[in-house]
Each structure stands twice: as C-alpha cells, then as structure tokens.
Amino acid sequence: MQFTALVAIIQDKDEETAVDVAKEAGAGSVTILHGRNIGLEEKKVFFGLTLEENVSVLFFVLPRRVSMKVMKAIRVKFNMDVPEGTGMTFTIPLSHVAGLDVDELHKFEDNIKTML
C-alpha cells in the first residue's frame, strides 16, 4: 500500500469541521499543529495590537487513494478553488512509514475495497 501525507492548513475556527469532513471521507487519525499565518500584506494594527490570523495545520498519513478523496472533500468544503477561498491543502508522497495503528490499516484496506 502506498502512503501519502496530506496537509491541510485552515483557519482555527474551522478545525473541528475540517476534521469531521476528513473523517467522513475516510481519514483516520490526525495530528494538529497550531500557528499563525504571516502573508505578504502588512497586518492590520488596532490600538497598537497586530491582528494575525491563527491557523490549524492538519497532518494525515493516508493511503494514496484515500488521500485524494479526503483532499477533495476538504477542498470543496472550504472553497479552496477560488482566490477568496480560505486555506490550502497539499499532499506529499511517502516512501517509508512506520508506527501506523494496525486497526487503522485494516480500516484503510476496507475503504479501498469499497472504492474499487
């Protein structure tokens, strides 16, 4: 089975929705990192405080077929195909993976069988 790392960067307020959408599309566990989005434009300042956008980075390790289904679900839900959309998602191919939960592997195998 070939695995892919799926990374989705979304606004903090959308974190739970994104996890729910990913799980409905076949994702298992997720690692969530929190950060700030620092873009090219200067940040707004309000009474001396800089307003920065807080983001959540969702990191999934998925079989390649499942990753495309999850990526599409997240992309559609958060309207990422237009410039006004929020967030970003991308995949990275993985050549070696260790430490995956055996139950999760069986779930992935069952999901892929139903896709075929």
C-alpha positions, 0 to 999 in steps of 0.5 A: 500500500502506498502512503501519502501525507496530506496537509491541510492548513485552515483557519482555527475556527474551522478545525473541528469541521475540517476534521469531521469532513476528513473523517467522513471521507475516510481519514483516520487519525490526525495530528494538529499543529497550531500557528499563525499565518504571516502573508505578504500584506502588512497586518492590520494594527488596532490600538497598537495590537497586530491582528494575525490570523491563527491557523490549524495545520492538519497532518494525515498519513493516508493511503494514496487513494484515500488521500485524494478523496479526503483532499477533495472533500476538504477542498470543496468544503472550504472553497479552496478553488477560488482566490477568496477561498480560505486555506490550502491543502497539499499532499506529499508522497511517502516512501517509508512509514512506520508506527501506523495503528494496525486497526487503522490499516485494516480500516484503510484496506476496507475503504479501498475495497469499497472504492474499487 
